Amino acid sequence: MNQIPTIKEIRDNILSDIKTKIYSDKAESIMLERSVWYVLATAFAAVLRSCYEFARYIKRQIFTSTADEESLELRGQQYGIYRKKGENTVLSVKVTGDAFAEIPENSQLMHDDYIYLTKSKTKLDIAGEGKAEIVSTIIGNDTILPVGESLTFISPISNIDSNAVVSEIIKEGEDEEAIETLRNRIQVFERTRPQGGAVPDFILWTTEVAEISGAMILRATQDDRVVTVYPIADESTGSRIPDEKKLKEVLDYVSDDVRCPPCLVRVEAPRELIIDVTVRNLSPLNEASKTRLESAWDNFLKTKKPKQYTNDNDVDNLIDKATLISTALLNDIKTLDIDSVSIVDEPSISVPYILKIGELAKLGTVTYV
């Protein structure tokens, strides 16, 4: 049902049927557009068009890839996957004024187009200074203000200076989860249904932890009957390598009795291999080309991951000169030669190199000779 007939097409089909049934023995008869048949056919066509539209809407809701926001959230709830709600920003601000002056609860401050409310009544000390806790009126990370940023009271408060300065970020605001991100999480769940402790289960469980976007799993062996999980943090956190707090959070979540893994679980931070490259004969040789080249290689190396399954594409875990050159040529670099590709922490390892479970690649220094 990719193409729905128009009202005119439906009406004409109805009229054609009417002509065939009623006027089949009167070939010379002509139906006037204002006839009762014409009016009824137009009315029926409009209703049928609505039925077509409704059928197409229902069809779209059947599939996760095309479901609308409401249907997608309901589908996620069936799987225990809920849309991550946004958070308000909470800040501590320094306010000044006359000694012992008071700021009422819910006093409004503004920065750009965002409004913040004081959470409680604040009384200044004898020096005319005090700290008030404020919360943004809307969710989202756009409401986060850096320390030192100034806000203005919307309505003047007696004996209180009009400006307040951010002294501490208590809680950073977060945007509500994008609908396409939720769609992707549901699709991952549908494609990797729990199987009682298989690799897809551990990947799914690990990525259900906040700020974790991927995982590598080292299977248990006869010698080491422990599954090792290498979580990959979302780059929005500033690094793909989770900190100790996040690793413990992953371990607690994956090992929880609700998931009941069939073996012991170990959670470790993945190792990021820094790749240095020496380039010569770069053309065109200018700063724009260097920036473009390094950006392309940085993005390219970040896509490299070890082979998790036997049918994974080999090229995804291979680091070599040929693929680096191909990537450069696809990004408006006319010519270049690579003298050397080396792994910073492992100078004895030669390239080409195949990433192993627990390893990620990252561009280091590009040297031009």
C-alpha positions, 0 to 999 in steps of 0.5 A: 500500500505504498500508493493510495488512490486519490478521492477522484480515482476512487470516485471514478471507479465507483461511477464506472461500476454504477454506469456498468450496472445501471446504464449498460443498456443505455449507451447513449445515457450521460451521467450529469455531475450533479446527479445523485450517483455522482454525489454518492460516489464522491461521499463514498470515495472520501470515506474509502480514502480515509479507510486507506489512510487508516490501513496504511497507518496501522501497517506502519505501527506493525513494524518497529522501524516505522512505528510512530512515537506513541506506538514505539513507546508502548512496544518498548514497554512490552519488552521492559524498555522505557524511554529515558526521561529528561532531567532538570538542571540543578545549580548552586548560585551565589547571591549578594545583598544586604545582611540577613536579606531573604530570597523567597522560595520559587523566585525566578532567575533568567539566563538567555531564554531559560528560567530557573526557580529557587528551591527554598527560601534563602537568607543572606549572612551578616556579610550579605552573601548566601548560596541558593539552590536553583532548578531549571523549569524545563529539562535538557542539557541546554540548561546547564550553565558553567561555573561563573555564569551570571543569572538575573532575577526576573523580578527585583527582590528587596535588598537583593542584588539583581544578579546571581553567579553560578558557584556549583553544578549540582545536577546536569540536565539531560534531554529526553531520549531521542525517539530514534535512539529508543527505536534502535534500542528496541530493534537491538532487543528484538534481534538479540533476544535473551538466550540464557547467557549467550553473547548477545544477552551480555551485550544487551544487558550491558548496553541497558546501563546508562551511558554505555553504547556497546560491549565486547564479550570474551567467552568463558573457557574450560580454563577460565570459566568466567565471562569477561565484559568490556563495556564501551562508553558513549562518546558523549561522556568524553571517553569510550573507556568507562571509569571505575564507578561505571564498571561497577555499575555494569557489573552489578547490573549484569550480575543481578539475580533478575538476569541470573547469568549462568556463570561468573562475570568479570567487567573490565575496561577496554584497552584503547590502542593509540595509532601513530602514522607517519605520512609523506608526499601528501597532496594537497599539502596544506592545513585544510588537507591535514585537518580533513585527513586526521578527522577521517582517520580518527572517525575510521579507527573508531569504527574498528572493533574486534570480531565478536562472531565468526561471521563478522566482517574481517575488515572491521578489526583490521588496521593496515596501511591500505585501508588508511590510504583508501580512507584518505583518498575517499576524503579528497586527498589526491595522493599520499604515502604512509611511511609507518603505522605504529601502536604507541604502547606496543612498539614491538607489534607490527602492522597490519594488526588485528584487534582482539576482544577488549581492544579499541583503536584511536588515532594518535599523532600524525607526522608529516615528513 
